[in-house]
Amino acid sequence: MNNDIKQIIVDHLVEHISPFLIILFGSTVKGTANDQSDVDVAFLSNLKLDQYQLFIISQDLASKLNLDVDLIDLNQASTVFQAQVIHTGKMIHCSDELKKANFELKVLKMYAKLNEERLPILRNIEESGSIYEQ
């Protein structure tokens, strides 16, 4: 993805939702994007947006880019999804390093706790070869 597209994304989101963090993820970052791929964008903002507002903002951005956009509010995402974005994504905007660091620390702690809690379940699945009780 070229820098012009990244700048359009940053400018649009800063104007509409004042995010302190914007991360690209998915096929764009992995280098596997094709003509049918969308642009996956995650963000953190102090604003609370409902799904309709998020949809309108993403559609406006998609029109500017002439590409489909999947816009994700990381505050509303699952712990597993948050951890994946942190691990595999590429940051294109950060206006508050402390908030970013605190978010990453919180997510990684929650993800580690989740993995500890589900370890017995995963072991049971591995031993039995099934996710269903027999």
N, C-alpha and C positions, 0 to 999 in steps of 0.2 A: 504494500500500500504506500502510495507516495505521500510526501509531506503536505501537499496541498489538501488532500482529502482529510488527513489528520487535523489540519488547522481548521477546516470547515466544521468538523465534528466538535472540536474544542470550542470554537467561537459560538456555534449554535447552542451547545449545552450550557456554556457559561452565561450566555444571554438569557436563557429560559429557566435554568434551574440552579445556577450558581454552585456547581459541584466543586468539592475540594479535591476529588480524585476521579479520573477517567482512565479506564483500562480497556484496551482492545483484547479480544480473546477469540478462540475458535479458529476456523480455517484461514482467516486472514493472517493471523500470527503464525500458525503452523506452516504456512506456505503451501497449503493444499487448496486454496480458493480457486474456483473456476467461474465461468460466466454466469452460472446460476446461483452462486454463493451470495449470502447476505453478509452484512457487516455486523459483527457482534460487539456491542459496546456496553460495558458495565460502568456504573458510576456510584459515588457516594455524595450525598448532599444533606444539608440540615433541613431542607424542605421535605414535607410529607406530601407525596403526590399520589392521587388515586389512579386506578388503571386507565381511566379515560384520559386524564391529563398526560400520562405517560405515552399512551397511544398517539395522541395528537402531536406531541413533541417528536416522537419517533417518525411519524408520517411526514411531518414538515422537513425533518432532517433527510429522510429518504428522498424526498422531492429535490432537495438541494444537491444530493449526491448522485441522483439517478440510479440508486441501488436500494435494495431492501435493507432495512435496519432492524436488528433485534436489540432493543434498548432495555437493560436490566438494572433495576435499583437494587444494589447489593444489600441495602437495609431490609429488603423484603425477600431475599433469597435464602435458600436453605444453607446450613453450615457446610455441607459437602460441596455445594455449588460455589459458595464463597471461597472455600479453600482451593478448589480447582482454578478459579479465576486468579487468585493470588499467585498460585504456583505456575500457571501456564500463560497468564496474560502479559501484555506489554503496556506499561503505564505511558500515557501520552500527555497527562496533565496532573499536576499536584500543586495545590496552593497552600497546603497545610501538612507539613511532614509529620508533625506530632499526632494529628488526628489519623493520618495514614498508618503510622506505626502502631498506635493504640488499637485501631481496627484490626490490623494484621495479627497483632498479639492476641487479641480477644478471639478471633476466628481460629487461629492455630491451637489455642488452648481448648476451645470447644471441640474442635476436630479431634484432638488427641483424646479428650475425655470420651467422645462418641466412639472412637475406635477401641478404647479400653472396655466400654460398656458392651459393645457388640462382639467382642472377641469370643466369649463362650458360645454365642450363637453361630458365629462363623466356623468355629472348631467343630461344633455339632454337625453343621452342614457338610463340612469336609469329611468327617468320620462316617456319616450316614450316606453321603452321596446324594442327598435330597434335601430340599428346603421344607418338605412336608413330613409330618410325623407318619411313621408306618405302623 
